[in-house]
Amino acid sequence: MSHFNATLEFEKDFKRLFKKYRTLDDDLEKLKEVLLGSPTGIGKNFVILYSSTSVKIVKARMACKALNNRSLRIVYAYLEQDKQFEFLELYAKGDKENENQQRIKQCLEQ
């Protein structure tokens, strides 16, 4: 069984973006369904940023209905042994260019 968790920073990102994009709840649920079938994603919309035997850090494009199915970026950690997902960051490509490396380092240290 898979479990989805989120960091406090991710929750702040989500709340901030939810004010602009009201479909975010549904969009995230659809992504979760995809991740249950393929934890590190499929296709060009998923990029593995870090990989070890126990954890993979993945950046993905998440379709957003409020953006006419253009995408937001989501960064998550997949813990293979526990089958758990930890959402680390959510951002719009127009707001910032790249993922927050500090958040990824914090996740890997835990």
VENSUL-V924859 format. One record per run of one state. SS is the DSSP state (H for helix, E for strand, - for the rest). FROM is the first residue (numbers start at 0). LEN is the number of residues. If there is no record, write none. Layout:
{{SS FROM LEN} {SS FROM LEN}}
//
This chain:
{{- 0 2} {E 2 4} {- 6 1} {H 7 13} {- 20 3} {H 23 14} {- 37 8} {E 45 6} {- 51 3} {E 54 10} {H 64 3} {- 67 2} {E 69 10} {- 79 4} {E 83 9} {- 92 8} {H 100 9} {- 109 1}}
//
